[in-house]
Amino acid sequence: MLQIRKLNFAYGDLQVLWDVDLEVKQGEIVTVVGSNGAGKSTILKNVSRLVRPTDGSIMFEGHELSHVPSHKVVELGIVQVPEARRIFPEMTVTENLRMGSFVKATRKDRERNMERVFSLFPRLAERKSQLGGTMSGGEQQMLAIGRGLMGNPRVLLLDEPSLGLSPLLVRNIFEIIKEINRQGTTILLVEQNVFQSLRISHRAYVLETGRVVLSGTGAELLDNAHVKKAFLGM
């Protein structure tokens, strides 16, 4: 579905991505793992067209995204759940979710999608009228993912969903990501939590200082000596 070729990107004079090659097939969970500052989130920003690459190609189902504005990317079915959640703090849970179906084509499915979100996250159903800014970090992460699902994503881009969560909530979030994928949503995930993300991934890429240094199945990378030493402390 998604194919990135020779992607280069720089913030001014600072080169962040170097000839990144990556692909996501329909029905997969594909993860990009790496340390903080490796360039993982920048890949997602390029896919969402929030920034413009220095060089390279980003294709979605055979269509080049280079000149597609970000709102059109969402209309194509590429929806990003941003790092640090970025919910609307002065809106209720229900209002936040409705904002996820702002694109006209998704509005007809608004009620069905909201029921799907509440079935995945019963905690949100209990707090429909609560202001987003008064919720815990874990609940806000559930809300951010739920808001993404309201947009009928064909590819869901998840940026550091475990950031700032307790170990118990982290495991819960990753199990829900697996379930979202099982229900038919393709996922591109970037994560610092290497163990949990590789555990649920079909395939993965290791990014170091803006370069892909390893790729393979999640199981293969979990068993890789470099990954064990660099990221798992083994």
N, C-alpha and C positions, 0 to 999 in steps of 0.2 A: 504493500500500500504506500509506504513512505520510503523514499530513497534519497540519501544524502551522499554527494560525491565531491571530494576535494574541497570541502568547506573550510574557508579561511575567514577569520574575523579579528578585527583589532579595535580597541577603544583608543582612538587617537593613534599615538605611536606605540601603544602597548599591544603586541600580538597575543591573542588569547587562544585562538584555535588554529591548528596547523593541519591542512589536508585531511580533514576528518571524513572518513567513509563509514556509513552506517545505513542499515535497512531494517524495516519493520514489515513483516508479513501479516496478512489478515489473520486475526485470531490469536496472535502472540502477545505475551508480555516480554518486552525487550527492555533491559535495564542498562543504564550507563552508570558505572560506579567509579569512585575516585575521591580523593581527599578534597577538603575545602579549597576553593580557588583553582581547581583543575580545569574549569571551563564547562562543567556539566550544564548548569542553568543557562549558559550562553547558547548552547545548542538548541534548547527549547525556545529561547527568545528569537532565534533565527527562524525556526520552523513556524512560529506564530507570527512572524513578520513584524515583531516589535523592534527589531534592529535589522540593519541591512548588511549582508556579508560583504567582505572585501572581494571574495572570489569563491567560485564553486556553484554547485547546483543542488536545489532541493525540489524533488519531484513528488507529487501526490497522485497516485493512480495514473501516472504518465503525464501529468500536467505540471509544467514548471511554475513554481510559486514565486520566483524572483520579483515579479512586478505585480503580485497580488496584494492588495492592502489587507491589513490584519482583520478587519471586520468581515471581509470576504473569505478569509481562511476559516473563520468560525462558521460561516454559512456552508462551507464545503464539508464541515463535520470534524474539524480539528479543534479541540477544546482544551485549553490549558487550565490546570489548577495551580495557582502560583505558590511560590515559596512564601512561608510566613502567613499563609491562609488568605489574607487580604479580604476578609468578609466586610460587609457594611455594618459597623458596630451599632448604629442607631436605628437599624431596621430589625424587625422580628425575624425569627427563623423562616416563617412562611414568606415574608417579603424578600428575604435573601434568596430563597429558592426560586421565587417568581422572576427575579432578575436574571437567573440563569437561563430562562426561556425568553429572553428579550428579543432574539432573532425571530422574525415573523413566522418563518416556516415551522418553528418549534412550538408555537403557542397552542396549536390544536392538540398537542400531546401533553399539555401542561399538567392536567390532573392525573393522567396515567403515570407520568414520570414522577410526580410528587408522591404517589402511592408507592412507587418502586423505591424511592429514596427512604421513605418511612419504614419500608419493610427491611431495607438494608441497615438502617440506623434507627432502631426503635426509640433511642434516647431523644432524637430530634422530634419524633411524633409526640413525645411527652412534653416538649418545650416549644410547641408551635408559636406561642405568643410571646416568648421570651426574647429580649433584645440580644442580638448577637454578641455585643460587647460585654455582656455580663456572664457569658458562658466560659467554661474552663477551656484550656488549650486543646484538649482532646475533643471536646464537643465542637469547638470552632473548626477543627480539622475535618470532622465528620460533615459539618455544614459546608465547608469549602468543596469537598468532594461531591457532596450532594448537589450543590449549585452547578458544578461541572456537568453532572449527569442530566440535569434539566435541559441541556442544550442538544440532546440526542447525539452525543459524540460518536463518530466512527473510529476516531483515534483520540484517546484521552491521554493528555500529557500531564504527568504528575511530577511536580518539582518538590523534592525533599518532604514527602508527607509525614515522615517520622520525626521531623525537627522539633525538639523541645518537649517530646512526649515521654511519659514513664515507660519502662520496659514492657509492662503488661499491656498498656494501650498501643504500643508499637506493634506487638504481635497481633493484636486485634485488628489494627488498621491493615496490616498486610494480609490477613485472612479475608478481610472484606475486599481488598484489591483482587485477590484470587477469585472471589465470587463474582465480582463485576466482570472479570474476564470470562469466567465460565458462562455467564449470561450472554456473551457475544461481543463485548466491547474490546477492541484492540488497545493495548496500553504501551506507551513509551514512558518509562520511569527513570528519573535520575535520583540517586540516593547516596548518602554517606554510610548508611547502615548496610555494609557489604553482605553480612551473613544473611540477614532477613530478606534482602532484595534478591540475592542470587538463589535463595532457597525456593522462591516462587517463580523464577524467570524461566522462560523457554530458552532464550539466548541473552547474552550480555556482552558488553564492551567495557574494558578498563581504560580510563582516561587519565593520563598523567601529563601535567603542564601543557594541556591543550592538544595532546596527541593520543591517538588510539594505540596502545601498546600490546593489548591482548584482546581476543574475542573467542567466543565459544558458547557452549550451552552453560546454563547456570551451574549444573552439576560439575562440569569440567573445570570451570573457574574456581568453584569452591575447593576443588582438589588440587588446584595449581599451586606449586611451591611459592612462586612470587606473590600470589594473592594472599596465601596463608601468612607469609612473613610480613608483607607490607601493610595489610589491612586487618588481619585477624589476630595478630600478635602471637603467632605460633612458630 
